[in-house]
Amino acid sequence: MQKITPFLWFDSNAEEAVKFYVSVFSAFGGKNSKTGSTTHYDESSAGASGQKKGSVMTASFNINGQEFTAINGGPAFKLNPSVSFFVYGKTAKEVEELWNKLSAGGKVLMALDKYPFSEKYGWVKDKFGVSWQIIISTGEIEQKIIPSLMFTKNSGKAEESINFYTSVFKDAKPGNFFRYEAGQKPDEDSSVAYADFTLEGQKFAAMDGGHMHDFSFNEAI
């Protein structure tokens, strides 16, 4: 059973986003991708949030085995790439098809191309604001979607955070660490180019992104 569920904050189009993701990932080897339960605003919660009474407050969904919950919360918080989701594909065709669907109407952050770390990889923010890192995998894929944390204004804290999280959760352990080589660091504080870790049976990733970015973690995810 999944114990940690990402919550995605939308202004008022959570239902539309959920339908989009379930449709996209159902074709991406996710035959079990599906919508889940919904909750609705009552009079008191509607008044506190500015949403309409009776409108959808939360909508849960599953894509490729990863549980999510979408929230209609209004404009208080905005999604940004500090939290993204790695999606692993088995073939170049699979990666390209997913890329084409998620990039439509969105913004390309790193073009789908060949890189030193991958034969095919791309980073995109979709039309709803959620960021995806789509990558081909040559090995066995145990978890197709992995939440990833990019440390920007607090760059240099990726390794410290992994050590902290794996000390807090009972079933937890650090995984692979890949560090920036000389001349590759975004800035002097950055150390971790990519690392993964496991919390309660779920894999996560983290990296130091450098201070040049104008976004950081917030309540939107």
BELGI-V304931 format. One record per pair of residues at least 12 apart in sequence whose C-alpha atoms are under 6 Angstrom apart, sorted by the first residue. I is the first residue (numbers start at 0). J is the second residue. Records with the same first field share a line. If there is no record, write none. Layout:
BEGIN
I=J  J
END
This chain:
BEGIN
4=66  67
5=67
6=67  68  69  220
7=69  220
8=70  219
9=70  71  72
10=71  72  73  74
11=71
13=69  70  71
21=33
24=62
29=63
32=61  62  63
33=60  61
34=60
35=59  60
36=58  59
37=57  58
38=55  56  57
39=53  54  55  56
40=52  53  54  56
56=70  71
57=69  70
76=219
77=219
78=128  219
80=130
81=148  149  215  216
82=147  148
83=130  131  146  147
84=131  132  145  146  147
85=131  132  133  144  145
86=133  143  144
87=134  135  136  143
88=135  136
89=135  136
101=125
102=125
104=126
105=124  125  126
106=123  124
107=123
108=122  123
109=121  122
119=134  135
120=133  134
121=133
145=203
146=203
147=203  204  205
148=205
149=205  206  207  208
150=207  208
151=208  209  210  215
152=210
154=189  207  209
155=188  189  190  207
157=205  206  207
170=199
171=197  198  199
172=196  197
173=196
174=195  196
175=194  195
176=194
177=192  193
178=190  191  192
179=192
185=209
186=209
189=207
191=206  207
192=206
193=205  206
END
